[in-house]
Amino acid sequence: MQKNTKKIVIVIAILLAAWFLLNNPRKQFFKRSVKLRPVTPLPAELGSDERATIEVFKLSSPSVVYITNKQFKRNLFSLDVFKIPQGTGSGFIWDEKGHVVTNFHVVYKANEIDVTLHDGTVQEARLVGADPDHDIAVLKIKSYTTKAHPVIVGSSSNLEVGQKVLAIGNPFGLDLTLTTGVISALGRSIEAMTGRTIFDVIQTDAAINPGNSGGPLMDSFGRLIGMNTSIVSTSGSSAGIGFAVPVDTVNRIVSELITRGKVERPSLGITLIPDNIAKRLNLKGVGILDVIPGSAAYRAGIQGTKRDQNGRFIMGDIIVEIETVAISDSKDLTKELSRYKVGDEVLVKILRNESIIETTVILRPVN
């Protein structure tokens, strides 16, 4: 009887506890009820600047590709050959024939190159030609069956510091990443892998990171104005100082690479008096030490430095202008000649015996 009484008491206690919990206003014992915060209404439309950026990305992103550089390695034990990805970068479709433009350093020493297109398909590509001095390479997709989305080519001759720019690429392997910024400076110079100087480079604060190399730099209309190439950074990541090869240089070089597979560098065919000596002689221009027989300068009648019968030096011609652009040292001369191609006629102004002479020179390739 006592046992039954204990059981009845326990059951009644459980029922009372359940009733208390179910009817207690603090039902959080079983379920927490959280109210959603009210949504703040947004404007009916995005701002005009945002819409423009979105449209540029939609227009330009199908032109951007992801490039994988692969090298062949041989196993020392089995002697089997296998492929190792040694680097990645970005690029953009140049024309409807499947040519792709990127940086030379992206495909440097590649045994095989894969190009991932906007739709995710991976295509093998071959190297058509490269100009390491400008860090430019042209690839050709071997079986280009996807609908082409060539980039829209603009001009870099009329850019302004402060105008908006957009960079699209694959930083750290993240596909189709958009960053925005402005043109921070124009006319910069950077050094290529070969040690030669790339002139008229665009500086931007749009974030450029490893993997962005070879990607397009666009203006606010979606036109190509440069190819992202390098950064200045102590950490290896973007520090707001990125550089892009100007599109006018890219356009000229790419056309030659597609046509000839190489770039013929224009030359006057002269050797110069070193700048340090010219400075000591107080020369106002570039002094010519020697003229190579048969060269462009030789055919134009330009004269080098000579010796008289007594062994004394007779100063040769001094180049002071090319196409109305003042030339003060060898760097100026190299920069100005880099704007032209083999076969172009340029007006050269020289100082000879204290007299200014103008002559037309037809540029010839470097021997």
C-alpha positions as CSV (number, residue, x, y, z in Angstrom):
1,M,0.0,0.0,0.0
2,Q,2.9,2.3,0.9
3,K,4.6,1.5,-2.4
4,N,1.5,2.4,-4.4
5,T,1.2,5.6,-2.5
6,K,4.8,6.6,-3.4
7,K,4.1,5.8,-7.1
8,I,1.0,7.9,-7.1
9,V,2.8,10.8,-5.5
10,I,5.7,10.6,-8.1
11,V,3.2,10.6,-11.0
12,I,1.3,13.5,-9.6
13,A,4.6,15.4,-9.1
14,I,5.6,14.8,-12.7
15,L,2.2,15.9,-14.0
16,L,2.3,19.1,-11.9
17,A,5.8,19.9,-13.2
18,A,4.7,19.3,-16.8
19,W,1.7,21.5,-16.3
20,F,3.8,24.2,-14.8
21,L,6.4,24.2,-17.6
22,L,3.8,24.2,-20.3
23,N,1.8,27.0,-18.9
24,N,4.6,29.1,-17.6
25,P,5.0,32.3,-19.7
26,R,8.8,31.7,-20.0
27,K,8.5,28.8,-22.5
28,Q,12.2,29.3,-23.5
29,F,12.8,26.0,-21.7
30,F,11.6,24.3,-24.8
31,K,11.9,26.8,-27.6
32,R,13.5,30.2,-28.0
33,S,11.3,32.5,-30.0
34,V,13.4,35.2,-31.8
35,K,11.7,38.0,-33.7
36,L,13.3,39.0,-37.1
37,R,14.4,42.6,-37.2
38,P,12.4,44.7,-39.6
39,V,14.0,45.3,-43.0
40,T,15.0,48.8,-43.8
41,P,13.6,49.7,-47.2
42,L,16.2,50.4,-49.9
43,P,16.0,52.8,-52.8
44,A,14.1,51.5,-55.7
45,E,17.3,51.5,-57.9
46,L,21.0,51.4,-57.3
47,G,23.1,54.5,-57.8
48,S,24.2,55.4,-61.4
49,D,27.8,54.7,-60.6
50,E,27.0,51.2,-59.2
51,R,24.9,50.4,-62.2
52,A,27.7,51.5,-64.5
53,T,30.2,49.3,-62.7
54,I,27.9,46.3,-62.8
55,E,27.3,46.7,-66.5
56,V,31.1,47.0,-67.2
57,F,31.7,43.8,-65.3
58,K,28.9,42.0,-67.2
59,L,30.2,43.3,-70.5
60,S,33.9,42.6,-69.9
61,S,34.1,39.4,-67.7
62,P,33.4,37.0,-70.6
63,S,36.6,38.3,-72.2
64,V,38.8,37.4,-69.2
65,V,40.5,34.0,-68.9
66,Y,42.4,32.0,-66.2
67,I,45.8,30.8,-67.3
68,T,47.7,27.8,-65.8
69,N,51.4,27.4,-66.6
70,K,52.5,23.7,-66.4
71,Q,56.0,22.2,-66.5
72,F,56.9,18.6,-67.3
73,K,58.9,16.8,-64.5
74,R,60.4,13.3,-64.6
75,N,60.3,11.0,-61.6
76,L,63.9,10.1,-60.7
77,F,62.9,6.5,-59.8
78,S,60.2,5.5,-62.3
79,L,61.3,8.0,-65.0
80,D,57.6,8.8,-65.6
81,V,56.9,12.3,-66.9
82,F,54.2,14.2,-65.1
83,K,52.8,17.8,-65.2
84,I,53.2,20.3,-62.4
85,P,51.4,23.6,-62.3
86,Q,54.2,26.2,-61.7
87,G,52.1,29.3,-61.8
88,T,48.8,30.9,-62.7
89,G,47.6,34.2,-64.0
90,S,45.0,36.1,-66.0
91,G,44.6,37.0,-69.6
92,F,42.0,38.3,-72.1
93,I,40.6,37.2,-75.4
94,W,42.0,39.4,-78.2
95,D,40.0,38.4,-81.2
96,E,37.5,35.9,-82.6
97,K,40.3,33.6,-83.8
98,G,41.0,32.6,-80.2
99,H,44.2,34.7,-79.5
100,V,44.7,35.4,-75.9
101,V,47.0,38.2,-74.5
102,T,48.8,37.9,-71.2
103,N,52.1,38.7,-69.5
104,F,55.2,37.0,-70.6
105,H,56.1,36.1,-67.0
106,V,52.8,34.2,-66.6
107,V,53.8,31.7,-69.3
108,Y,57.6,31.8,-68.8
109,K,59.2,28.3,-69.1
110,A,55.8,26.7,-69.6
111,N,55.7,23.2,-71.3
112,E,52.0,23.3,-71.5
113,I,49.4,26.1,-71.0
114,D,45.8,25.7,-70.1
115,V,43.2,28.5,-70.5
116,T,40.0,28.4,-68.5
117,L,37.3,30.3,-70.3
118,H,34.3,32.3,-68.9
119,D,32.0,29.3,-69.2
120,G,34.4,27.1,-67.2
121,T,35.7,25.0,-70.1
122,V,39.5,24.4,-70.1
123,Q,41.3,24.6,-73.4
124,E,44.9,23.9,-74.2
125,A,46.8,26.8,-75.8
126,R,50.1,27.3,-77.6
127,L,52.5,30.2,-77.5
128,V,52.2,32.3,-80.7
129,G,54.9,34.8,-79.7
130,A,56.3,36.9,-76.9
131,D,58.1,40.2,-76.2
132,P,59.8,39.8,-72.9
133,D,61.1,43.4,-73.1
134,H,57.4,44.6,-72.7
135,D,56.3,41.5,-70.7
136,I,53.7,40.6,-73.3
137,A,52.8,37.2,-74.7
138,V,50.2,36.0,-77.2
139,L,48.6,32.6,-77.0
140,K,46.3,30.7,-79.4
141,I,43.6,28.4,-78.1
142,K,44.0,25.2,-80.0
143,S,40.4,24.2,-80.4
144,Y,38.4,27.4,-79.9
145,T,34.8,26.4,-80.3
146,T,33.2,28.6,-77.6
147,K,31.5,31.8,-78.7
148,A,34.2,34.4,-78.7
149,H,34.1,37.5,-76.4
150,P,37.0,39.6,-77.6
151,V,37.9,42.5,-75.4
152,I,36.9,46.1,-76.4
153,V,40.1,47.9,-77.2
154,G,40.5,51.5,-76.1
155,S,43.3,54.0,-76.2
156,S,45.9,55.1,-73.6
157,S,46.9,58.3,-75.3
158,N,44.2,60.5,-73.7
159,L,44.0,59.1,-70.1
160,E,43.8,61.4,-67.1
161,V,45.0,61.0,-63.6
162,G,41.9,60.5,-61.4
163,Q,39.7,58.8,-63.9
164,K,38.0,55.6,-62.7
165,V,39.4,52.2,-63.7
166,L,38.3,48.6,-63.2
167,A,40.6,45.6,-63.0
168,I,39.3,42.0,-63.6
169,G,41.4,39.0,-63.0
170,N,42.0,35.8,-60.9
171,P,44.0,36.9,-57.8
172,F,45.2,33.9,-55.7
173,G,43.3,31.6,-58.1
174,L,39.9,33.2,-57.3
175,D,38.2,33.4,-60.7
176,L,36.7,36.6,-62.1
177,T,37.4,39.1,-59.4
178,L,36.6,42.8,-59.9
179,T,38.4,45.6,-58.2
180,T,38.0,49.3,-58.8
181,G,40.1,52.4,-58.3
182,V,41.5,55.4,-60.2
183,I,44.5,56.2,-62.3
184,S,47.1,57.3,-59.8
185,A,49.8,58.4,-62.2
186,L,50.8,58.3,-65.8
187,G,54.2,58.0,-67.6
188,R,55.7,55.6,-65.0
189,S,58.6,53.3,-65.9
190,I,59.1,49.8,-64.7
191,E,61.7,47.1,-65.4
192,A,60.9,44.0,-67.4
193,M,62.3,40.5,-66.7
194,T,65.0,41.3,-69.3
195,G,66.2,44.4,-67.5
196,R,64.9,46.7,-70.2
197,T,62.6,49.6,-69.3
198,I,58.9,49.6,-70.1
199,F,57.8,53.2,-70.6
200,D,54.5,55.1,-70.2
201,V,53.2,52.6,-67.7
202,I,49.9,53.3,-65.9
203,Q,49.8,53.4,-62.1
204,T,46.6,52.6,-60.3
205,D,45.3,52.0,-56.8
206,A,42.8,49.3,-58.0
207,A,43.8,46.2,-56.0
208,I,46.1,44.0,-58.0
209,N,47.4,40.8,-56.4
210,P,49.3,37.7,-57.5
211,G,47.2,36.1,-60.2
212,N,46.0,39.4,-61.6
213,S,49.0,39.6,-63.9
214,G,47.9,39.7,-67.5
215,G,44.4,40.7,-66.8
216,P,42.7,43.8,-68.3
217,L,42.5,47.3,-66.8
218,M,39.3,48.9,-68.1
219,D,38.0,52.4,-68.2
220,S,34.4,53.2,-67.0
221,F,33.0,52.3,-70.4
222,G,34.5,48.8,-70.4
223,R,37.3,49.6,-72.9
224,L,40.8,48.1,-72.4
225,I,43.3,50.8,-71.5
226,G,46.1,48.6,-70.1
227,M,47.3,45.1,-69.0
228,N,47.9,44.6,-65.3
229,T,51.6,43.6,-64.9
230,S,53.2,44.3,-61.5
231,I,52.8,45.8,-58.1
232,V,55.0,47.5,-55.5
233,S,54.5,45.8,-52.1
234,T,56.6,44.8,-49.1
235,S,54.2,41.9,-48.4
236,G,53.5,40.6,-51.9
237,S,49.9,41.6,-51.8
238,S,48.2,44.8,-53.0
239,A,49.5,48.0,-51.3
240,G,47.6,50.3,-53.6
241,I,50.4,50.7,-56.1
242,G,49.8,48.6,-59.3
243,F,51.1,49.0,-62.8
244,A,49.7,48.3,-66.2
245,V,51.3,48.3,-69.6
246,P,49.4,50.9,-71.7
247,V,47.0,49.5,-74.3
248,D,48.7,51.5,-77.2
249,T,51.9,49.5,-76.5
250,V,49.9,46.3,-76.1
251,N,48.0,46.8,-79.4
252,R,51.2,47.5,-81.4
253,I,53.2,44.6,-79.9
254,V,50.3,42.1,-80.2
255,S,49.7,42.9,-83.8
256,E,53.4,42.2,-84.6
257,L,53.4,38.9,-82.6
258,I,50.3,37.6,-84.3
259,T,51.7,38.6,-87.7
260,R,55.3,37.6,-87.3
261,G,55.6,35.6,-84.1
262,K,58.2,38.1,-82.8
263,V,58.8,41.8,-82.5
264,E,61.3,43.5,-84.7
265,R,62.8,46.4,-82.6
266,P,63.4,49.6,-84.6
267,S,66.9,51.0,-84.5
268,L,68.8,53.9,-85.9
269,G,72.0,51.8,-86.1
270,I,74.2,54.0,-83.9
271,T,76.4,53.8,-80.9
272,L,76.2,56.6,-78.4
273,I,78.6,58.6,-76.3
274,P,77.9,57.4,-72.7
275,D,75.6,59.7,-70.8
276,N,78.2,60.4,-68.0
277,I,80.8,61.5,-70.6
278,A,78.1,63.5,-72.5
279,K,77.3,65.3,-69.2
280,R,80.9,66.2,-68.7
281,L,81.1,67.5,-72.2
282,N,77.9,69.5,-71.5
283,L,76.2,68.1,-74.6
284,K,72.6,69.2,-75.1
285,G,71.3,66.0,-76.6
286,V,72.6,62.5,-77.4
287,G,76.1,62.4,-79.0
288,I,76.8,59.9,-81.7
289,L,80.0,57.9,-81.3
290,D,79.7,55.7,-84.3
291,V,77.3,54.9,-87.2
292,I,76.9,51.3,-88.3
293,P,77.4,51.0,-92.1
294,G,74.2,50.3,-93.9
295,S,72.1,51.2,-90.9
296,A,69.1,53.6,-90.9
297,A,71.3,56.5,-89.7
298,Y,74.0,55.7,-92.2
299,R,71.4,55.9,-95.1
300,A,70.1,59.2,-93.7
301,G,73.6,60.7,-93.8
302,I,74.0,61.0,-90.0
303,Q,77.7,61.2,-88.9
304,G,79.6,59.8,-86.0
305,T,82.6,61.0,-84.1
306,K,85.9,61.0,-86.0
307,R,89.6,61.8,-85.6
308,D,91.4,64.4,-87.6
309,Q,94.9,64.0,-89.1
310,N,96.4,64.8,-85.7
311,G,94.4,62.2,-83.9
312,R,92.1,64.7,-82.2
313,F,88.4,63.8,-81.9
314,I,85.9,65.7,-84.1
315,M,82.5,65.6,-82.4
316,G,79.8,63.8,-84.5
317,D,76.2,64.7,-84.8
318,I,74.1,65.3,-81.7
319,I,70.5,64.2,-81.7
320,V,68.3,66.8,-80.1
321,E,64.8,65.9,-81.3
322,I,62.8,63.1,-82.8
323,E,59.5,64.1,-84.2
324,T,59.5,67.4,-82.2
325,V,60.2,65.5,-78.9
326,A,63.3,66.8,-77.1
327,I,66.0,64.2,-76.6
328,S,68.4,64.9,-73.7
329,D,69.9,61.4,-72.9
330,S,70.0,57.8,-74.1
331,K,66.9,57.0,-72.0
332,D,64.9,59.6,-73.9
333,L,66.1,58.2,-77.2
334,T,65.2,54.6,-76.2
335,K,61.8,55.7,-75.0
336,E,61.0,57.7,-78.1
337,L,62.1,54.9,-80.5
338,S,60.0,52.4,-78.6
339,R,56.9,54.2,-79.9
340,Y,57.6,53.2,-83.5
341,K,58.0,50.1,-85.5
342,V,60.4,49.0,-88.3
343,G,59.7,50.8,-91.5
344,D,58.3,54.0,-89.9
345,E,59.7,57.3,-91.1
346,V,60.8,59.7,-88.3
347,L,62.0,63.2,-88.5
348,V,65.3,63.5,-86.6
349,K,66.8,66.9,-85.7
350,I,70.6,66.9,-85.2
351,L,73.2,69.5,-84.1
352,R,76.2,69.5,-86.4
353,N,78.9,72.1,-86.2
354,E,76.6,74.4,-84.2
355,S,74.0,74.2,-87.0
356,I,70.6,72.4,-86.7
357,I,69.9,69.9,-89.5
358,E,66.7,68.0,-90.1
359,T,66.7,64.6,-91.8
360,T,64.2,61.8,-92.3
361,V,65.2,58.4,-91.1
362,I,63.5,55.1,-92.1
363,L,63.8,52.8,-89.1
364,R,65.4,49.4,-89.6
365,P,65.4,46.4,-87.4
366,V,68.1,45.8,-84.7
367,N,70.8,43.6,-86.2
